[in-house]
Amino acid sequence: MLTFALYSRPNTGQQPVIDSVITYLKQNGCKVVLHKNISCENAEFQCFESRNSLQQVGLVDFMISIGGDGSFIDAANLIGNLNIPLVGINTGRIGFLSAIKKDNFETCIRMLLEKEYTLESRSLLHIEGSEPLPLCTHFVVNDVTIRATDIDSINAISVTTDGKHINTYWADGLIVATPTGSTAYSMSCGGPILHPQTDVVVLTPIASHSLSVRPLVIPASQTLEISVNGRAGKYSLCVDTQRIILNDSTKLYISQESFSIQTVLFDNTNFYSTIREKLLWGLDKRNH
């Protein structure tokens, strides 16, 4: 019997999809455990709230997130280093990470049950500060974003690696993105799309005040040291879906995380077909 853990954000109107997924899994003899955000009034289901309580459930074969890419990242934060394969049912908009469409989730779950899939490792980043950072998790699935706290402020963001100065970015902010995060905020700011299996990180400035500055791809093995000097004396730090305000005196240290997350790749899809579909590549009459 396979065990599936289900996660969704609270009060997002996903209950009909959640109910359909639970019904299908139970019809196929699977055990289902639910995150506390999902109604747990039925004593039939075990519930979990954190990584520790997820471990106490016992062996979990798959985690399914139901929602958009934000829900997928939340679920990844719950899994952490537990090495549970993660798959997302997309009920949001684009959904690069939540690859399963809600109207054909049954087909994809059947493929999981029949082992018609492969697992793909997604590399992560790790963030620390010169002072303790009040974050729930210190690993990064998508990106680290440094921004001004005021709309009319700009930051001088100095970045070095292994003692070598990369650049001081005069910009509204800076994004440090994993290959997974390259299709998120970084791409919107002109950054390149990185294949998930590349062992690199991309630095993408936000509204750079120098036209010659462009996104830079560097090896993921390098440790970044980042310091900020802004007009407001403080800056906004976003780590995936977490946001905190820090003083300019707090330096950041970003390195490669010691573990990765496992995502599910179905036999009928791949990274290139995903970006063609999500970004509407090839919608040209010359291709027909």
Backbone as CSV, one residue per row, in Angstrom:
resi,resn,N_x,N_y,N_z,CA_x,CA_y,CA_z,C_x,C_y,C_z
1,MET,0.852,-1.196,0.000,0.000,0.000,0.000,0.888,1.247,0.000
2,LEU,0.653,2.125,-0.972,1.395,3.379,-1.028,0.728,4.426,-0.134
3,THR,1.546,5.279,0.462,1.037,6.348,1.309,1.292,7.691,0.636
4,PHE,0.235,8.485,0.524,0.310,9.811,-0.077,0.008,10.859,0.989
5,ALA,0.874,11.864,1.085,0.612,13.028,1.940,0.096,14.147,1.053
6,LEU,-0.968,14.819,1.490,-1.575,15.902,0.697,-1.375,17.231,1.407
7,TYR,-0.975,18.232,0.613,-0.808,19.588,1.149,-1.551,20.583,0.273
8,SER,-2.175,21.574,0.908,-2.765,22.703,0.204,-2.763,23.892,1.150
9,ARG,-2.705,25.078,0.609,-2.818,26.270,1.443,-4.249,26.394,1.960
10,PRO,-4.439,27.056,3.094,-5.789,27.145,3.666,-6.689,28.106,2.906
11,ASN,-7.964,27.795,2.891,-8.998,28.704,2.383,-8.737,29.183,0.958
12,THR,-8.343,28.254,0.102,-8.070,28.624,-1.290,-9.129,28.105,-2.242
13,GLY,-10.185,27.519,-1.719,-11.248,27.008,-2.578,-10.895,25.732,-3.313
14,GLN,-9.911,24.974,-2.795,-9.462,23.764,-3.485,-10.153,22.499,-2.979
15,GLN,-11.102,22.621,-2.050,-11.668,21.439,-1.421,-12.292,20.457,-2.410
16,PRO,-13.006,20.924,-3.468,-13.538,19.936,-4.420,-12.447,19.101,-5.086
17,VAL,-11.326,19.745,-5.449,-10.217,18.994,-6.055,-9.609,18.047,-5.026
18,ILE,-9.423,18.549,-3.809,-8.855,17.719,-2.742,-9.728,16.487,-2.500
19,ASP,-11.034,16.690,-2.417,-11.954,15.565,-2.186,-11.859,14.546,-3.310
20,SER,-11.747,15.038,-4.553,-11.654,14.116,-5.697,-10.359,13.311,-5.651
21,VAL,-9.254,13.967,-5.260,-7.964,13.273,-5.176,-8.015,12.219,-4.071
22,ILE,-8.568,12.577,-2.907,-8.671,11.621,-1.803,-9.508,10.416,-2.206
23,THR,-10.639,10.677,-2.836,-11.522,9.585,-3.267,-10.808,8.653,-4.236
24,TYR,-10.092,9.209,-5.203,-9.402,8.381,-6.200,-8.300,7.546,-5.543
25,LEU,-7.532,8.164,-4.638,-6.457,7.431,-3.973,-7.019,6.278,-3.145
26,LYS,-8.101,6.520,-2.418,-8.675,5.467,-1.588,-9.282,4.357,-2.441
27,GLN,-9.869,4.728,-3.571,-10.415,3.713,-4.471,-9.324,2.788,-5.009
28,ASN,-8.107,3.296,-5.039,-6.985,2.506,-5.541,-6.126,1.929,-4.417
29,GLY,-6.708,1.863,-3.225,-6.067,1.172,-2.121,-4.905,1.897,-1.479
30,CYS,-4.852,3.214,-1.596,-3.746,3.985,-1.037,-4.115,4.555,0.325
31,LYS,-3.108,4.745,1.149,-3.292,5.427,2.424,-3.092,6.921,2.202
32,VAL,-3.910,7.746,2.850,-3.852,9.194,2.677,-3.662,9.863,4.030
33,VAL,-2.668,10.763,4.102,-2.490,11.598,5.294,-2.587,13.053,4.839
34,LEU,-3.148,13.904,5.713,-3.502,15.262,5.315,-2.776,16.305,6.156
35,HIS,-2.381,17.402,5.502,-1.856,18.540,6.247,-2.993,19.209,7.002
36,LYS,-2.661,19.876,8.098,-3.689,20.481,8.951,-4.508,21.540,8.220
37,ASN,-3.951,22.134,7.115,-4.714,23.119,6.342,-5.944,22.510,5.696
38,ILE,-5.885,21.199,5.468,-7.000,20.492,4.858,-7.886,19.954,5.986
39,SER,-9.163,19.998,5.796,-10.095,19.566,6.842,-9.748,18.178,7.360
40,CYS,-9.516,18.085,8.655,-9.150,16.806,9.274,-10.212,16.340,10.265
41,GLU,-11.439,16.719,10.041,-12.504,16.364,10.977,-12.775,14.867,10.986
42,ASN,-12.499,14.204,9.861,-12.724,12.764,9.771,-11.570,12.039,10.460
43,ALA,-11.871,11.292,11.499,-10.837,10.601,12.276,-10.136,9.527,11.462
44,GLU,-10.665,9.237,10.283,-10.053,8.212,9.431,-8.652,8.612,8.995
45,PHE,-8.379,9.920,8.899,-7.121,10.399,8.350,-6.177,10.871,9.442
46,GLN,-4.903,10.493,9.289,-3.862,11.092,10.105,-3.536,12.479,9.552
47,CYS,-3.179,13.381,10.446,-2.837,14.732,10.029,-1.413,15.068,10.441
48,PHE,-0.785,15.958,9.690,0.551,16.431,10.034,0.561,17.951,9.887
49,GLU,1.473,18.587,10.611,1.562,20.042,10.596,2.951,20.520,10.231
50,SER,3.957,19.743,10.585,5.345,20.154,10.405,6.150,18.980,9.870
51,ARG,7.438,19.225,9.648,8.312,18.144,9.183,8.413,17.045,10.233
52,ASN,8.466,17.433,11.501,8.558,16.430,12.567,7.311,15.560,12.614
53,SER,6.136,16.177,12.520,4.912,15.380,12.578,4.726,14.559,11.306
54,LEU,5.293,15.021,10.182,5.253,14.227,8.951,6.098,12.975,9.118
55,GLN,7.241,13.104,9.791,8.067,11.929,10.056,7.345,10.923,10.935
56,GLN,6.545,11.405,11.867,5.849,10.519,12.793,4.738,9.727,12.127
57,VAL,4.294,10.186,10.967,3.257,9.459,10.220,3.766,8.094,9.785
58,GLY,5.064,7.996,9.562,5.651,6.771,9.035,6.106,6.978,7.609
59,LEU,6.317,5.910,6.883,6.809,5.996,5.512,5.787,6.678,4.616
60,VAL,6.207,7.737,3.940,5.364,8.425,2.956,6.023,8.255,1.592
61,ASP,5.270,7.743,0.635,5.835,7.464,-0.690,5.855,8.705,-1.576
62,PHE,4.813,9.558,-1.474,4.728,10.768,-2.291,4.036,11.868,-1.495
63,MET,4.467,13.096,-1.766,3.739,14.273,-1.294,3.084,14.917,-2.503
64,ILE,1.792,15.206,-2.406,1.076,15.898,-3.474,0.677,17.272,-2.966
65,SER,1.121,18.314,-3.670,0.648,19.659,-3.359,-0.483,20.003,-4.320
66,ILE,-1.502,20.647,-3.796,-2.661,21.028,-4.601,-2.782,22.545,-4.538
67,GLY,-2.565,23.210,-5.667,-2.558,24.667,-5.728,-1.644,25.130,-6.846
68,GLY,-0.912,26.208,-6.601,0.033,26.713,-7.584,1.454,26.407,-7.173
69,ASP,2.409,27.129,-7.781,3.812,26.898,-7.466,4.151,27.310,-6.037
70,GLY,3.426,28.295,-5.492,3.636,28.667,-4.095,3.329,27.522,-3.154
71,SER,2.249,26.799,-3.432,1.903,25.629,-2.624,2.959,24.541,-2.769
72,PHE,3.488,24.403,-3.976,4.536,23.416,-4.229,5.764,23.717,-3.372
73,ILE,6.140,25.002,-3.309,7.307,25.392,-2.510,7.035,25.186,-1.031
74,ASP,5.817,25.507,-0.577,5.448,25.238,0.813,5.624,23.756,1.142
75,ALA,5.164,22.905,0.240,5.273,21.464,0.459,6.739,21.028,0.486
76,ALA,7.556,21.618,-0.379,8.986,21.308,-0.377,9.623,21.699,0.950
77,ASN,9.193,22.834,1.518,9.711,23.255,2.820,9.312,22.275,3.918
78,LEU,8.130,21.683,3.809,7.705,20.674,4.771,8.549,19.401,4.654
79,ILE,8.893,19.038,3.428,9.646,17.803,3.203,11.100,17.963,3.648
80,GLY,11.727,19.085,3.261,13.119,19.304,3.630,14.011,18.163,3.171
81,ASN,14.747,17.585,4.107,15.695,16.522,3.788,15.112,15.116,3.963
82,LEU,13.780,14.983,3.985,13.158,13.679,4.193,13.167,12.812,2.938
83,ASN,13.525,13.389,1.797,13.671,12.633,0.547,12.358,12.000,0.085
84,ILE,11.261,12.714,0.289,9.953,12.259,-0.198,9.704,12.886,-1.562
85,PRO,9.446,12.105,-2.602,9.167,12.689,-3.928,7.944,13.598,-3.888
86,LEU,8.055,14.717,-4.591,7.020,15.749,-4.565,6.435,15.942,-5.956
87,VAL,5.106,16.010,-6.018,4.410,16.256,-7.277,3.270,17.227,-7.004
88,GLY,3.021,18.137,-7.966,2.010,19.159,-7.762,0.848,19.059,-8.733
89,ILE,-0.368,19.224,-8.222,-1.561,19.354,-9.059,-1.853,20.842,-9.173
90,ASN,-1.796,21.362,-10.379,-1.885,22.803,-10.601,-3.344,23.261,-10.667
91,THR,-3.711,24.108,-9.705,-5.019,24.770,-9.770,-4.821,26.283,-9.860
92,GLY,-3.569,26.698,-10.097,-3.261,28.123,-10.213,-3.246,28.565,-11.659
93,ARG,-2.249,29.373,-12.008,-2.181,29.923,-13.356,-1.168,29.160,-14.204
94,ILE,0.081,29.631,-14.253,1.049,28.973,-15.143,1.468,27.630,-14.574
95,GLY,2.037,27.619,-13.391,2.376,26.365,-12.729,3.523,25.609,-13.367
96,PHE,4.751,26.177,-13.309,5.919,25.454,-13.819,6.212,24.218,-12.976
97,LEU,6.045,24.328,-11.659,6.395,23.237,-10.759,5.228,22.288,-10.540
98,SER,4.030,22.841,-10.431,2.832,22.004,-10.267,2.373,21.558,-11.650
99,ALA,2.928,20.453,-12.090,2.825,20.083,-13.499,1.536,19.359,-13.872
100,ILE,0.835,18.767,-12.893,-0.356,17.992,-13.206,-1.559,18.927,-13.348
101,LYS,-2.276,18.808,-14.435,-3.500,19.586,-14.609,-4.612,18.950,-13.779
102,LYS,-5.441,19.798,-13.166,-6.454,19.266,-12.258,-7.494,18.406,-12.972
103,ASP,-7.641,18.611,-14.288,-8.651,17.823,-15.007,-8.123,16.481,-15.497
104,ASN,-6.823,16.197,-15.288,-6.329,14.866,-15.651,-5.440,14.281,-14.560
105,PHE,-5.717,14.647,-13.303,-4.886,14.144,-12.213,-4.994,12.630,-12.076
106,GLU,-6.143,12.059,-12.446,-6.308,10.618,-12.309,-5.302,9.865,-13.168
107,THR,-5.070,10.356,-14.384,-4.097,9.719,-15.278,-2.708,9.745,-14.661
108,CYS,-2.343,10.884,-14.088,-1.002,11.028,-13.509,-0.841,10.185,-12.252
109,ILE,-1.865,10.131,-11.409,-1.775,9.284,-10.218,-1.681,7.821,-10.620
110,ARG,-2.421,7.438,-11.664,-2.302,6.053,-12.149,-0.876,5.766,-12.574
111,MET,-0.209,6.744,-13.224,1.183,6.563,-13.644,2.103,6.418,-12.433
112,LEU,1.785,7.114,-11.336,2.561,6.937,-10.111,2.394,5.512,-9.583
113,LEU,1.138,5.040,-9.577,0.867,3.703,-9.056,1.514,2.625,-9.913
114,GLU,1.613,2.887,-11.220,2.185,1.893,-12.133,3.660,2.146,-12.409
115,LYS,4.261,3.089,-11.668,5.695,3.399,-11.745,6.123,3.863,-13.141
116,GLU,5.256,4.633,-13.781,5.592,5.197,-15.089,6.107,6.624,-14.903
117,TYR,7.222,6.738,-14.225,7.790,8.046,-13.923,9.273,7.884,-13.587
118,THR,9.978,8.982,-13.552,11.342,9.028,-13.049,11.413,10.140,-12.001
119,LEU,12.428,10.088,-11.169,12.646,11.124,-10.160,13.757,12.053,-10.616
120,GLU,13.543,13.326,-10.398,14.503,14.349,-10.806,14.931,15.138,-9.573
121,SER,16.236,15.218,-9.339,16.756,15.966,-8.195,16.819,17.449,-8.529
122,ARG,16.333,18.278,-7.628,16.393,19.732,-7.778,17.343,20.282,-6.709
123,SER,18.410,20.928,-7.144,19.383,21.466,-6.203,18.810,22.660,-5.457
124,LEU,19.294,22.879,-4.256,18.814,23.940,-3.382,19.978,24.837,-2.971
125,LEU,19.650,26.000,-2.456,20.633,26.888,-1.863,20.431,26.932,-0.351
126,HIS,21.455,27.383,0.334,21.387,27.549,1.793,21.767,28.984,2.123
127,ILE,21.024,29.614,3.033,21.285,31.009,3.380,21.504,31.157,4.881
128,GLU,22.521,31.933,5.233,22.793,32.321,6.609,23.097,33.808,6.622
129,GLY,23.145,34.393,7.799,23.456,35.804,7.933,24.559,36.035,8.945
130,SER,25.150,37.225,8.901,26.140,37.577,9.918,25.479,37.700,11.284
131,GLU,24.168,37.872,11.301,23.342,37.787,12.497,22.263,36.740,12.223
132,PRO,21.732,36.079,13.260,20.712,35.038,13.034,19.525,35.572,12.236
133,LEU,19.126,34.807,11.225,17.996,35.195,10.386,16.728,34.526,10.906
134,PRO,15.672,35.298,11.176,14.419,34.715,11.701,13.608,34.044,10.596
135,LEU,14.120,32.949,10.070,13.467,32.204,9.001,13.030,30.841,9.513
136,CYS,11.919,30.338,8.971,11.452,29.002,9.338,12.369,27.928,8.765
137,THR,12.838,28.143,7.551,13.784,27.234,6.914,14.887,28.058,6.267
138,HIS,16.071,27.484,6.196,17.221,28.189,5.627,17.648,27.620,4.281
139,PHE,16.877,26.685,3.736,17.184,26.225,2.382,16.251,26.907,1.391
140,VAL,16.705,26.994,0.155,16.034,27.811,-0.856,15.687,26.938,-2.055
141,VAL,14.411,26.863,-2.397,13.965,26.104,-3.567,14.039,26.975,-4.824
142,ASN,13.460,28.166,-4.761,13.365,29.045,-5.927,14.449,30.114,-5.945
143,ASP,14.358,31.050,-5.000,15.264,32.192,-5.074,15.356,32.949,-3.764
144,VAL,16.439,33.692,-3.666,16.631,34.707,-2.632,16.517,36.054,-3.327
145,THR,15.677,36.943,-2.795,15.493,38.259,-3.397,15.787,39.337,-2.374
146,ILE,16.631,40.281,-2.764,16.963,41.435,-1.928,16.366,42.654,-2.605
147,ARG,15.547,43.389,-1.861,14.870,44.553,-2.428,14.924,45.722,-1.458
148,ALA,14.724,46.931,-2.015,14.581,48.109,-1.172,13.274,48.016,-0.393
149,THR,13.253,48.616,0.786,12.032,48.621,1.588,11.093,49.751,1.190
150,ASP,11.622,50.805,0.577,10.815,51.945,0.154,10.777,52.008,-1.356
151,ILE,9.654,52.464,-1.887,9.464,52.454,-3.336,10.430,53.383,-4.056
152,ASP,10.913,54.428,-3.370,11.791,55.390,-4.033,13.253,55.185,-3.656
153,SER,13.578,54.048,-3.030,14.948,53.794,-2.613,15.648,52.869,-3.594
154,ILE,16.953,53.068,-3.739,17.776,52.122,-4.483,18.841,51.576,-3.551
155,ASN,19.350,50.432,-3.890,20.345,49.780,-3.058,21.656,49.626,-3.819
156,ALA,22.758,49.723,-3.095,24.052,49.279,-3.602,24.291,47.899,-2.994
157,ILE,24.239,46.879,-3.812,24.318,45.498,-3.335,25.642,44.920,-3.798
158,SER,26.535,44.699,-2.852,27.881,44.213,-3.164,27.916,42.698,-3.034
159,VAL,28.446,42.034,-4.066,28.481,40.571,-4.088,29.919,40.104,-4.329
160,THR,30.409,39.246,-3.453,31.723,38.632,-3.639,31.566,37.125,-3.552
161,THR,32.523,36.393,-4.108,32.530,34.946,-4.003,33.956,34.478,-3.798
162,ASP,34.145,33.704,-2.762,35.466,33.166,-2.441,36.534,34.254,-2.448
163,GLY,36.203,35.412,-1.898,37.143,36.508,-1.803,37.297,37.341,-3.056
164,LYS,36.567,37.001,-4.107,36.650,37.740,-5.374,35.398,38.605,-5.534
165,HIS,35.598,39.874,-5.809,34.470,40.788,-5.967,33.809,40.559,-7.328
166,ILE,32.512,40.276,-7.332,31.778,40.093,-8.590,31.307,41.445,-9.110
167,ASN,30.528,42.152,-8.280,29.992,43.438,-8.730,29.289,44.114,-7.561
168,THR,29.172,45.424,-7.657,28.263,46.165,-6.787,27.097,46.616,-7.654
169,TYR,25.937,46.049,-7.363,24.746,46.314,-8.166,24.024,47.540,-7.627
170,TRP,23.964,48.592,-8.441,23.100,49.736,-8.142,21.769,49.441,-8.819
171,ALA,20.801,49.043,-8.011,19.556,48.523,-8.576,18.470,48.561,-7.513
172,ASP,17.241,48.292,-7.946,16.136,48.166,-7.001,16.243,46.884,-6.196
173,GLY,17.028,45.939,-6.697,17.180,44.686,-5.968,18.018,43.700,-6.747
174,LEU,18.158,42.521,-6.159,18.947,41.450,-6.770,18.283,40.117,-6.460
175,ILE,18.231,39.232,-7.462,17.681,37.888,-7.302,18.814,36.883,-7.437
176,VAL,18.897,35.958,-6.498,19.816,34.819,-6.599,18.939,33.585,-6.753
177,ALA,18.930,33.019,-7.946,17.966,31.960,-8.266,18.637,30.632,-8.554
178,THR,17.992,29.565,-8.118,18.372,28.204,-8.491,17.888,27.928,-9.918
179,PRO,18.313,26.818,-10.528,17.717,26.445,-11.813,16.199,26.313,-11.737
180,THR,15.688,25.774,-10.625,14.238,25.680,-10.451,13.607,27.058,-10.457
181,GLY,14.230,28.015,-9.781,13.694,29.368,-9.691,13.955,30.230,-10.904
182,SER,14.689,29.707,-11.866,15.010,30.522,-13.043,13.782,30.840,-13.883
183,THR,12.712,30.069,-13.732,11.480,30.330,-14.492,10.489,31.160,-13.690
184,ALA,10.931,31.717,-12.566,10.043,32.525,-11.724,10.412,34.002,-11.853
185,TYR,10.664,34.670,-10.738,10.925,36.113,-10.723,12.135,36.475,-11.578
186,SER,13.157,35.640,-11.541,14.369,35.911,-12.321,14.064,36.036,-13.809
187,MET,13.256,35.123,-14.329,12.896,35.182,-15.748,12.126,36.459,-16.059
188,SER,11.245,36.877,-15.144,10.474,38.094,-15.363,11.364,39.331,-15.435
189,CYS,12.542,39.243,-14.802,13.489,40.360,-14.812,14.567,40.204,-15.872
190,GLY,14.359,39.297,-16.817,15.285,39.141,-17.929,16.342,38.080,-17.752
191,GLY,16.233,37.278,-16.690,17.210,36.223,-16.463,17.011,35.042,-17.394
192,PRO,18.040,34.211,-17.571,17.945,33.058,-18.478,17.158,31.912,-17.855
193,ILE,16.609,31.060,-18.700,15.975,29.825,-18.243,17.059,28.765,-18.127
194,LEU,17.159,28.162,-16.939,18.179,27.156,-16.675,17.541,25.775,-16.603
195,HIS,18.173,24.803,-17.215,17.690,23.429,-17.106,17.839,22.968,-15.658
196,PRO,16.855,22.228,-15.118,16.904,21.820,-13.703,18.147,21.028,-13.325
197,GLN,18.778,20.363,-14.285,19.934,19.533,-13.965,21.267,20.271,-14.056
198,THR,21.244,21.557,-14.383,22.491,22.324,-14.410,22.894,22.692,-12.981
199,ASP,24.179,22.628,-12.712,24.690,22.864,-11.363,25.191,24.310,-11.259
200,VAL,24.260,25.243,-11.398,24.618,26.663,-11.439,23.600,27.492,-10.672
201,VAL,23.932,28.778,-10.514,23.063,29.772,-9.897,23.092,31.003,-10.784
202,VAL,21.974,31.729,-10.864,21.944,32.947,-11.676,21.708,34.154,-10.778
203,LEU,22.515,35.211,-10.995,22.345,36.497,-10.312,21.656,37.442,-11.285
204,THR,20.453,37.880,-10.938,19.667,38.732,-11.831,19.326,40.040,-11.126
205,PRO,19.845,41.173,-11.614,19.498,42.460,-11.003,18.068,42.855,-11.337
206,ILE,17.439,43.582,-10.412,16.095,44.106,-10.609,16.213,45.590,-10.926
207,ALA,15.812,45.979,-12.134,15.847,47.386,-12.548,17.213,48.001,-12.281
208,SER,18.235,47.420,-12.888,19.593,47.932,-12.712,19.701,49.361,-13.222
209,HIS,20.482,50.176,-12.528,20.696,51.567,-12.929,21.925,51.705,-13.830
210,SER,22.422,50.570,-14.311,23.506,50.552,-15.292,23.100,49.627,-16.426
211,LEU,23.007,50.163,-17.625,22.500,49.379,-18.753,23.437,48.243,-19.147
212,SER,24.694,48.330,-18.742,25.652,47.293,-19.125,25.585,46.062,-18.223
213,VAL,24.886,46.159,-17.102,24.806,45.034,-16.169,23.755,44.038,-16.641
214,ARG,24.131,42.787,-16.702,23.246,41.731,-17.181,23.255,40.566,-16.194
215,PRO,22.276,39.677,-16.257,22.280,38.489,-15.396,23.564,37.683,-15.584
216,LEU,24.019,37.073,-14.511,25.282,36.334,-14.516,25.054,34.937,-13.962
217,VAL,25.529,33.931,-14.675,25.417,32.543,-14.241,26.770,32.105,-13.685
218,ILE,26.757,31.549,-12.467,27.986,31.120,-11.811,27.821,29.692,-11.292
219,PRO,28.925,28.999,-10.996,28.819,27.641,-10.437,28.112,27.650,-9.084
220,ALA,27.286,26.666,-8.860,26.553,26.579,-7.591,27.477,26.268,-6.422
221,SER,28.671,25.771,-6.697,29.614,25.419,-5.632,30.231,26.640,-4.967
222,GLN,30.110,27.816,-5.589,30.708,29.015,-5.023,29.804,29.600,-3.930
223,THR,30.432,30.081,-2.856,29.701,30.732,-1.770,29.656,32.233,-2.014
224,LEU,28.465,32.803,-1.920,28.286,34.233,-2.134,28.220,34.964,-0.800
225,GLU,28.889,36.104,-0.738,28.760,37.022,0.402,28.145,38.305,-0.123
226,ILE,27.033,38.706,0.476,26.281,39.860,-0.025,26.116,40.879,1.095
227,SER,26.439,42.128,0.782,26.197,43.223,1.726,25.420,44.309,1.011
228,VAL,24.583,45.013,1.773,23.664,46.003,1.209,23.924,47.362,1.847
229,ASN,23.925,48.392,1.032,24.039,49.765,1.520,22.964,50.585,0.812
230,GLY,21.872,50.880,1.541,20.754,51.581,0.929,20.407,52.858,1.660
231,ARG,19.598,53.671,1.034,19.213,54.944,1.631,18.431,54.767,2.925
232,ALA,17.644,53.697,2.986,16.771,53.502,4.150,17.495,52.871,5.334
233,GLY,18.706,52.343,5.107,19.430,51.680,6.184,18.940,50.284,6.492
234,LYS,18.017,49.791,5.703,17.491,48.447,5.876,17.021,47.938,4.509
235,TYR,16.795,46.652,4.435,16.368,46.070,3.166,15.433,44.894,3.414
236,SER,14.720,44.531,2.361,13.778,43.422,2.414,14.453,42.164,1.864
237,LEU,14.347,41.080,2.607,14.889,39.797,2.168,13.743,38.811,2.007
238,CYS,13.603,38.260,0.803,12.609,37.217,0.534,13.337,35.911,0.237
239,VAL,13.004,34.875,0.978,13.551,33.539,0.750,12.378,32.644,0.381
240,ASP,12.230,32.388,-0.917,11.033,31.722,-1.432,9.791,32.498,-0.985
241,THR,8.973,31.926,-0.115,7.735,32.599,0.294,7.860,33.305,1.644
242,GLN,9.066,33.336,2.200,9.283,34.017,3.480,9.842,35.424,3.230
243,ARG,9.385,36.389,4.028,9.870,37.762,3.874,10.178,38.360,5.240
244,ILE,11.382,38.948,5.349,11.784,39.608,6.587,12.482,40.924,6.223
245,ILE,12.584,41.812,7.201,13.288,43.084,7.035,14.579,43.024,7.849
246,LEU,15.693,43.392,7.223,16.988,43.347,7.887,17.663,44.704,7.820
247,ASN,18.523,44.967,8.789,19.355,46.159,8.744,20.515,45.954,7.773
248,ASP,21.001,47.059,7.214,22.109,46.977,6.274,23.345,46.320,6.880
249,SER,23.448,46.338,8.193,24.619,45.743,8.849,24.652,44.222,8.738
250,THR,23.528,43.614,8.377,23.456,42.149,8.272,23.917,41.688,6.897
251,LYS,25.024,40.968,6.868,25.513,40.382,5.618,24.854,39.013,5.399
252,LEU,24.777,38.631,4.143,24.176,37.344,3.786,25.242,36.420,3.192
253,TYR,25.104,35.139,3.475,26.012,34.128,2.936,25.152,33.044,2.286
254,ILE,25.334,32.863,0.997,24.522,31.907,0.239,25.432,30.842,-0.353
255,SER,25.106,29.598,-0.098,25.913,28.475,-0.576,24.990,27.363,-1.063
256,GLN,25.580,26.309,-1.582,24.782,25.174,-2.045,24.350,24.336,-0.853
257,GLU,23.061,23.954,-0.832,22.537,23.137,0.265,23.103,21.727,0.159
258,SER,23.190,21.050,1.294,23.780,19.708,1.340,22.830,18.622,0.847
259,PHE,21.551,18.936,0.679,20.585,17.958,0.188,19.766,18.588,-0.937
260,SER,18.997,17.774,-1.611,18.150,18.248,-2.713,16.733,17.728,-2.490
261,ILE,15.789,18.218,-3.296,14.437,17.663,-3.262,14.220,16.816,-4.511
262,GLN,13.347,15.841,-4.379,13.039,14.940,-5.486,11.679,15.305,-6.067
263,THR,11.636,15.597,-7.357,10.370,15.856,-8.025,10.078,14.734,-9.010
264,VAL,8.806,14.605,-9.345,8.365,13.516,-10.221,8.302,14.006,-11.656
265,LEU,8.897,13.248,-12.548,8.842,13.535,-13.985,8.140,12.367,-14.659
266,PHE,6.989,12.627,-15.253,6.226,11.551,-15.886,6.816,11.188,-17.239
267,ASP,6.586,9.940,-17.641,7.222,9.426,-18.852,6.791,10.160,-20.112
268,ASN,5.645,10.843,-20.074,5.156,11.533,-21.279,5.465,13.030,-21.264
269,THR,6.298,13.481,-20.310,6.649,14.897,-20.249,8.147,15.051,-20.015
270,ASN,8.656,16.254,-20.292,10.035,16.590,-19.971,10.132,18.103,-19.802
271,PHE,11.288,18.587,-19.419,11.466,20.012,-19.147,11.151,20.856,-20.371
272,TYR,11.577,20.403,-21.540,11.379,21.196,-22.748,9.912,21.266,-23.153
273,SER,9.196,20.162,-23.008,7.763,20.194,-23.320,7.017,21.083,-22.327
274,THR,7.499,21.125,-21.075,6.858,21.966,-20.066,7.004,23.443,-20.398
275,ILE,8.229,23.869,-20.744,8.397,25.298,-21.026,7.718,25.686,-22.341
276,ARG,7.647,24.752,-23.304,6.909,25.061,-24.532,5.437,25.306,-24.215
277,GLU,4.887,24.455,-23.354,3.468,24.579,-23.011,3.204,25.820,-22.163
278,LYS,4.008,26.016,-21.113,3.740,27.099,-20.168,4.031,28.468,-20.763
279,LEU,5.051,28.565,-21.625,5.426,29.848,-22.208,4.869,30.051,-23.611
280,LEU,4.055,29.087,-24.046,3.393,29.174,-25.355,4.404,29.284,-26.494
281,TRP,5.543,28.598,-26.338,6.519,28.563,-27.429,5.951,27.759,-28.596
282,GLY,6.289,28.178,-29.770,5.900,27.435,-30.968,4.521,27.758,-31.486
283,LEU,3.822,28.739,-30.869,2.505,29.127,-31.384,2.699,30.053,-32.583
284,ASP,3.118,29.459,-33.651,3.436,30.178,-34.882,2.864,29.351,-36.033
285,LYS,2.127,29.977,-36.905,1.469,29.223,-37.987,2.476,28.496,-38.859
286,ARG,3.737,28.933,-38.845,4.764,28.251,-39.636,5.108,26.869,-39.066
287,ASN,4.687,26.621,-37.797,4.964,25.318,-37.192,3.850,24.315,-37.453
288,HIS,2.849,24.674,-38.224,1.728,23.772,-38.478,1.647,23.446,-39.956
